[in-house]
């Protein structure tokens, strides 16, 4: 790989290096890439839409003011511009010659994909291309959405249910109000573009329009539904010069309650799963069939509920492999580590973490979750080993591949039409 810059991108309800008293979202991961790579920790809106997060990510890498785009902002109903990172960019000479490697956890992987697609469109008018991103590594990513979203969203449209919508909006309004007296140092919602002027338009009186944000559909809540993922997969490309790797987590196993053979089998949380995820894991594993199909092709092939029951506590395991709902993207096959000679740019390769390490991985074990299990022997070292493997892989990939990419012109392998 010719890139020397790796950018880590958190997922839904994630945080940056200045939040939560400096608690590292990525655990020990960044340290494993030294000294070959420079690592950077991005902070995007923890509930912002994939599009908005991608715009925030671009501004942090390039060192620019956040620009969500005139058309998108008008349609969504929020401000076009937000925070300014001028002079503070991660990569001063970001270009095709100096691309970045993006590592996204959970919905952060969708942010990475969207950023590459906006670069391919030259969304910000800087002469950018998809080749500004050399690799995207997805970790426990809802590339096809998560059925957990339907705990809060309706099945027909993927929009928030009325009561959860009101509760979420109320909670966001409280957190936003606290941020004006310093609580943003604890957890920054990064929703500046959704604020409105009150009391004569004084800046200190800006208040988050939480209800409009929640009900707009321009948020991560909708983007992680199956409807939202299908829309994203229909609009986003997979590009010939980029390496796409997906690391798949799973922390449930098939079995019946108390092991009684006459009871229906379902997926149950592994004993190592973080306690706070077990209820959501049960929900994913046991939820009934959709009353209204979330996509037109639901009900056949890999789009059947039984295949979507295995999960990591947050995301269905089948959804993490590669994007296929809505529209298929090129797939290279299963196996990453030990299959280096088969890694082909422009095609998604995936591998289950439990196959690599022989241990179940819940949704957060590859990030901050490893530190949250001090009593589980070796969990933190497993996390370090994962990223050491990734660093070694990126260091040793065939140097000749770069020359191949130079001559192929960044062709988009995902054909629209």
Buried (B, 14 or more C-beta within 10 A) or exposed (E): BEBBBBBBBBBBEBBBBBBBEEEBBBBBBBBBBEEEBBBBBBBBBBBBBBBBBBBBBBBBBBBBEBBBBEEBBEEBEBBBBBEEBEEEBBBEEBEBEBBBBBBBBBBBBBBBBBBBBBBBEEBBEEEBBBBBBBBBBBBBBBBBBBBBBBBBBBBEEBBBBEEBBBBBBEEBBEBBEBBEEEBBEBBBBBBBBBBEEEEEEEEEEBBBBBBBBBBBBBBBBBBBBBBBBBBBBEBBBBBBBBBBBBBBBBBBEEEEEEEEEEEEEBBBBBEBBBEEBBEBBBBBBEBEEBEEBBBEBBEEEEBEBEEBBBBBBBBBBBBBBBBBBBBEBBBBBBBBBEEEEEBBBBBBBBBBBBEBBEBBBBBBBBBBBBBBBEEBEEBBEBBBBBBBBBBBBBEEBEEEBBEEBBEEEBEBBBEEE
